[in-house]
Amino acid sequence: MKIKLLFLSFLISAYSFSQVSSGQTNSFEDQTDEFTISPNPAKSQLNIKLPNADEDLKLEVFDVLGKRVYKGSITQLESSINVTNWKSGVYLVRVSNDKTIQTKRFIKQ
């Protein structure tokens, strides 16, 4: 029961606070400039497309229990992650810089 509540709390907080801003503005912080992921659901590759590549961004992927399963950085407009060996299920993709965090959900088939 505790795991279900933790998972539910994690999902709610990820969606409710998918963008945290310090008050300064740049194009990554503008909600119209969110990153995109495809395909969703994914079988082998998860493609991440950024609205701009003005700076290096931190990329993290978490499983439903909150365990980080991937950590890296994005320096280009489009990147891919090989998810072939990941277990099927729901994952959260977090892209962040020093000022903001954006989170999206994807399903691994």
N, C-alpha and C positions, 0 to 999 in steps of 0.2 A: 504494500500500500504506500509506503514511504517513497519508493521509486516512482510510482505513478504520479504522486503529488509533486515530486521533484521534477519529473519530466514535464508535467503540465505547467508548473511554475516557470520552468526554463523556456518553454514555447511561448507562454504569455509575455514574458519579459522580452524575448527576442522580437516578437511582433510589435509589442507596445513601444519599445524603445529602439526600433531598428535604425533610428538616426539620432545621434547625440551630438550636439553642436556646442562649441564654446562661445558662440556669438559672432565670431569672425566668419566671413563668407569667402568661399572659393567655389569653383564649379563642381567639385566632388560633393560638397555639402548641399548643393541645391537639389531638392527632392526630385526635380525633373531629370536630373542627371544620375540616376541610380545605375548600378552595374546590372548586367543581365546574365543569366545562366541558361544553358541549353545543352542537350535536350533534357527535358524533365518529364518523365523519368529517364534516367541514364543507365546504360548497361556497361559501357567500357570507357567512355571519355566524357568528362564534364567540361564544357567550354564556358569560359568567363570572358565577358566583353565589358570593357570600361568605357565610360563616356569621354574620358580624356586620359592622357598619360603624362601629366605635368610633373608628377612626383612618384616615387616608389610607394606602393601600398602593401600593407601586411595582409596576407591571406591565411585564414584558418578555417578548418572544417571540423565540426563536432558531431558525434553520434547523439542519439536520443538520450543517453545517460549523461551527456555533458563532457564526455571524454574527447580530448582533441585527437583526431586521427590524421590530420595533415596540417603542416605549418610551412609557409613559404612567403615569397613576396612576388608582386606583380610589377613589372617595369614596362610593359607594352600594352597596347589597347586590347589585344586578344591573347588569352592563354588557355591551356588545356591541362587537366589533371587526369591521369590514368586511374580509374576506379574499378578496374576489372576484378581485382582481388578483394575488394571490400564486400562485407556482408550486405545482403539485401536489407533495405530499411530506409528510414527517414534520417536525413543529415541537415545540419545548418551550416551555411557558408557565410563567413564573416569577412568583410573587407573593411580595413580601417587605416586611418592615418593618425597624426597627433591630435586632430581636432574632431573627428567624426567616426562613427561606426555604422556600417550598414550590414544587415543580416537577411539572408534569403534561405528558403527551405528547398531541398531537392530530394527526390526519391531515387535510390539505387535499386534497380531491378535485379 
